[in-house]
Structure formats: C-alpha cells, structure tokens
Amino acid sequence: MAVTDEAIEKIKGMIVSGALRPGERLPKESELASELGLSRNSLREAVRALSLIRILDVRQGDGTYVTSLDPQLLLEALSFVVDFHRDDTVLEFLAVRRILEPAATAMAASRISEQQLDALGAQLDKLGANPSVEELVASDLDFHRGIVQSSGNSVLCSLLDGLSGPTTRARIWRGLTQEDAVSRTLHEHRAILAALRDRDGEAARSWATVHIASVEQWLRSTL
C-alpha cells in the first residue's frame, strides 16, 4: 500500500471508530503524524485527498475539520466523476436509474404530502400539452427530483440527483427524434402522479419503471 493510501486509511479509521467526529477539529499536524506513525508529508497528502472528496475541510488559519459527513455532501464527488462519462455508458446510467428510482417513487407514495402533490400537479399543468423538448426535459428533472426527495431517503436522493445528468442529453435527443416522445412522457408523468395521489406504492413503482425503461429501450434500439 502506498504511503499516502496508508495515511488515508488511518484517518478514515479514526473517523469510522468515532475518535474523530463530524465537525471536530483534527489535532495539530505534528501531533497527528506522530500519533499515526506517519511522516508529515504523507499526512499532508492524505488530508489534501480527503478534502477533495469532502471528508475533511481545510480552513486556512484555523485548522482542518471533519465535515458534517452528510450524504449529499459526500456524494458530490460522485457527481464530479459522473460528469466524465462517455456516451457509450449512458445505457448503464439509465439501467442504474431504472433500478433505484422506481423504489424511491414507491417509498414516496406513503410519505409525500398533499401540498407536494399539488405542486407537482401545478407543474404539469403549467407545462401544458405541447411543451418544447427543452421545457419538457427541464420539467422532467424537477418532477422526478421532487418525488425522490419525498421518499425521505437522502442517500437515494443524492445518488439519483448525480445520475440524472448523463441521461439529460439522451432524453432531449429522444424528444427531438421520436414522434410521440413528448406526449408519452406527459402521459407517464400524469400516471405516476395519479398513483402517488392514490397512495399506491406498487402502481407508482410500475409507472416509474415504465417511464425510465421507455427511454432506455429507445436508446438501445437507436444505438
């Protein structure tokens, strides 16, 4: 194991064991290096690496702190990696979304408030029957984000938020080239919303699966 990797593992071990807690300041560099049996250079590299993935927060003139370790904060690193996807991996992103999002939609059926349901309905009404593809895709992202946030699972929400980016271009491409893509999407959104209003988790799950799978199937046939 590389020296820096060893240093990262030792700091990680302190956080996992509770020796360092969220929001807590790390000991001085010289003290921590001595305690962990590391050189100050390897410790410095480990701190730099862990700050990049939002585990540590280096505050100039104040010290280094463990972040809140909130899932949304930590999963920002995933969004960064996802931005470097290649076109030939879009199907894989869609497949993961097809596995996770229907589950989140089913969870939302029992938790989403009437106010949130009304807001989703108003969003669809505002969009109208003949939106542009760009308007539809922007609304689609907000529609699904609102539902997933209602699932009550912040980890699932952050994962799906990070996965939505790579599929945006595919959804626009579909809207521009597939004759009934816009009307089909609007119909599926209405069906998902109706299932949520009925508090029918399985129907919500089924419609979410159909909705995402239709994009996946179209892209697979196109490619």
PLY file of the C-alpha trace (Angstrom):
ply
format ascii 1.0
element vertex 223
property float x
property float y
property float z
element edge 222
property int vertex1
property int vertex2
end_header
0.00 0.00 0.00
1.33 3.47 -0.93
2.28 5.69 1.98
-0.44 8.23 1.18
-3.06 5.46 0.92
-1.96 4.17 4.30
-2.33 7.66 5.75
-5.83 7.98 4.25
-6.84 4.62 5.74
-5.58 5.63 9.19
-7.52 8.92 9.18
-10.57 7.09 7.86
-10.19 4.59 10.70
-10.23 7.40 13.25
-13.46 8.79 11.77
-15.18 5.41 11.49
-14.21 4.46 15.07
-15.53 7.75 16.43
-12.13 9.03 17.52
-12.84 11.92 15.17
-16.46 13.03 14.87
-18.33 15.18 12.33
-17.48 18.83 12.82
-14.47 18.05 15.02
-11.08 19.64 14.51
-8.09 17.38 13.78
-5.10 17.54 16.13
-2.14 19.63 15.03
-0.28 18.16 12.08
2.84 17.26 14.09
0.78 15.61 16.83
-1.42 13.62 14.44
1.55 12.49 12.35
3.27 11.22 15.48
0.13 9.53 16.78
-0.46 7.69 13.48
3.22 6.92 12.84
3.26 8.92 9.61
5.55 11.49 8.07
4.14 14.98 7.93
4.36 14.93 4.12
2.26 11.74 3.78
-0.25 13.11 6.29
-0.47 16.35 4.34
-1.14 14.45 1.09
-3.83 12.36 2.81
-5.55 15.46 4.18
-5.47 17.04 0.71
-7.03 13.94 -0.85
-9.73 13.64 1.81
-10.60 17.32 1.47
-11.18 16.84 -2.27
-13.86 14.24 -1.58
-15.40 16.39 1.17
-14.40 14.20 4.13
-12.20 16.94 5.57
-12.49 20.71 5.43
-9.21 22.63 5.46
-9.73 26.14 6.83
-6.78 28.42 6.27
-5.57 29.90 9.54
-7.98 27.81 11.59
-7.15 24.14 11.08
-8.62 21.03 9.49
-12.05 19.73 10.43
-14.11 16.64 9.73
-17.07 17.77 7.61
-20.68 17.06 8.52
-20.35 13.78 6.56
-23.83 14.47 5.23
-24.62 12.04 2.36
-25.43 14.87 -0.06
-22.07 16.50 0.64
-20.11 13.27 0.28
-21.91 12.24 -2.90
-20.89 15.46 -4.64
-17.73 13.54 -5.52
-19.90 11.03 -7.40
-21.48 13.84 -9.43
-17.99 15.05 -10.35
-16.99 11.59 -11.59
-20.29 11.12 -13.43
-19.64 14.30 -15.43
-16.78 12.45 -17.16
-18.99 9.69 -18.55
-18.66 8.57 -22.15
-21.65 8.36 -24.47
-21.42 4.56 -24.52
-22.06 4.41 -20.76
-25.40 6.29 -20.85
-27.27 2.98 -21.04
-25.54 1.86 -17.86
-26.58 5.06 -16.06
-30.15 4.55 -17.25
-30.10 0.95 -16.04
-29.00 2.05 -12.56
-31.64 4.76 -12.54
-34.27 2.18 -13.56
-33.31 0.06 -10.55
-33.24 2.87 -7.97
-35.84 5.44 -8.98
-38.93 3.17 -9.01
-38.04 2.13 -5.45
-37.78 5.78 -4.41
-41.09 6.55 -6.12
-42.80 3.69 -4.27
-41.39 4.99 -0.98
-42.69 8.47 -1.76
-46.27 7.18 -2.17
-46.72 6.86 1.58
-44.72 9.95 2.54
-45.42 12.69 0.01
-47.66 15.48 1.35
-50.81 16.80 -0.29
-49.05 20.14 -0.78
-46.21 18.42 -2.62
-48.68 16.51 -4.78
-50.49 19.75 -5.61
-47.16 21.38 -6.52
-46.32 18.52 -8.89
-49.76 18.77 -10.45
-49.42 22.53 -10.89
-46.03 21.98 -12.52
-47.56 19.63 -15.09
-50.48 21.99 -15.69
-48.11 24.90 -16.28
-46.15 22.83 -18.79
-49.27 22.37 -20.92
-49.98 19.82 -23.64
-47.36 20.94 -26.18
-44.16 22.00 -24.44
-40.85 22.25 -26.25
-38.45 19.37 -25.76
-36.15 21.57 -23.68
-39.05 22.67 -21.44
-40.18 19.08 -21.04
-36.74 17.78 -20.07
-36.22 20.61 -17.56
-39.63 19.88 -16.06
-38.88 16.16 -16.10
-35.78 16.68 -13.96
-37.70 18.81 -11.44
-40.66 16.40 -11.41
-38.54 13.38 -10.56
-36.34 15.28 -8.09
-39.45 16.40 -6.20
-40.73 12.83 -5.96
-37.40 11.33 -4.92
-36.92 14.00 -2.23
-40.30 12.93 -0.84
-39.01 9.39 -0.36
-37.31 10.56 2.83
-34.00 8.90 1.94
-31.27 11.50 1.50
-28.73 8.96 0.21
-31.07 7.72 -2.50
-31.94 11.30 -3.41
-28.28 12.31 -3.76
-27.43 9.22 -5.81
-30.26 9.80 -8.26
-29.51 13.50 -8.50
-25.96 12.62 -9.52
-27.15 10.07 -12.06
-29.68 12.33 -13.77
-27.10 14.50 -15.56
-25.71 11.92 -18.00
-29.20 10.97 -19.19
-30.34 14.52 -19.98
-28.86 14.63 -23.47
-30.39 11.23 -24.29
-33.81 12.49 -23.19
-33.50 15.62 -25.36
-32.35 13.52 -28.31
-35.32 11.21 -27.88
-37.73 14.14 -27.66
-36.42 15.57 -30.90
-36.38 12.34 -32.88
-39.16 10.11 -31.55
-42.59 11.16 -32.81
-44.66 10.58 -29.67
-41.95 11.08 -27.03
-43.41 14.31 -25.62
-46.99 13.08 -25.33
-45.84 9.75 -23.91
-43.73 11.44 -21.26
-46.60 13.70 -20.23
-48.95 10.72 -20.01
-46.48 8.77 -17.86
-45.94 11.74 -15.54
-49.70 12.03 -15.04
-49.92 8.30 -14.33
-47.12 8.48 -11.74
-48.80 11.45 -10.08
-52.18 9.67 -10.02
-50.60 6.62 -8.36
-48.97 8.86 -5.75
-52.30 10.59 -5.06
-53.87 7.16 -4.56
-51.02 6.25 -2.17
-50.48 3.18 -4.33
-46.78 2.40 -3.98
-46.75 -0.55 -6.38
-48.56 1.35 -9.13
-46.16 4.27 -8.64
-43.23 1.86 -8.86
-44.61 0.27 -12.04
-45.22 3.57 -13.82
-41.79 4.88 -12.85
-40.24 1.70 -14.25
-42.19 2.03 -17.50
-41.22 5.69 -17.76
-37.48 5.14 -17.36
-37.40 1.88 -19.33
-39.02 3.56 -22.34
-36.05 5.93 -22.64
-33.63 3.05 -22.13
-35.36 0.87 -24.77
-35.45 3.71 -27.27
-31.76 4.50 -26.79
-30.80 0.83 -27.03
-32.65 0.47 -30.34
-31.16 3.73 -31.64
-27.60 2.80 -30.76
0 1
1 2
2 3
3 4
4 5
5 6
6 7
7 8
8 9
9 10
10 11
11 12
12 13
13 14
14 15
15 16
16 17
17 18
18 19
19 20
20 21
21 22
22 23
23 24
24 25
25 26
26 27
27 28
28 29
29 30
30 31
31 32
32 33
33 34
34 35
35 36
36 37
37 38
38 39
39 40
40 41
41 42
42 43
43 44
44 45
45 46
46 47
47 48
48 49
49 50
50 51
51 52
52 53
53 54
54 55
55 56
56 57
57 58
58 59
59 60
60 61
61 62
62 63
63 64
64 65
65 66
66 67
67 68
68 69
69 70
70 71
71 72
72 73
73 74
74 75
75 76
76 77
77 78
78 79
79 80
80 81
81 82
82 83
83 84
84 85
85 86
86 87
87 88
88 89
89 90
90 91
91 92
92 93
93 94
94 95
95 96
96 97
97 98
98 99
99 100
100 101
101 102
102 103
103 104
104 105
105 106
106 107
107 108
108 109
109 110
110 111
111 112
112 113
113 114
114 115
115 116
116 117
117 118
118 119
119 120
120 121
121 122
122 123
123 124
124 125
125 126
126 127
127 128
128 129
129 130
130 131
131 132
132 133
133 134
134 135
135 136
136 137
137 138
138 139
139 140
140 141
141 142
142 143
143 144
144 145
145 146
146 147
147 148
148 149
149 150
150 151
151 152
152 153
153 154
154 155
155 156
156 157
157 158
158 159
159 160
160 161
161 162
162 163
163 164
164 165
165 166
166 167
167 168
168 169
169 170
170 171
171 172
172 173
173 174
174 175
175 176
176 177
177 178
178 179
179 180
180 181
181 182
182 183
183 184
184 185
185 186
186 187
187 188
188 189
189 190
190 191
191 192
192 193
193 194
194 195
195 196
196 197
197 198
198 199
199 200
200 201
201 202
202 203
203 204
204 205
205 206
206 207
207 208
208 209
209 210
210 211
211 212
212 213
213 214
214 215
215 216
216 217
217 218
218 219
219 220
220 221
221 222
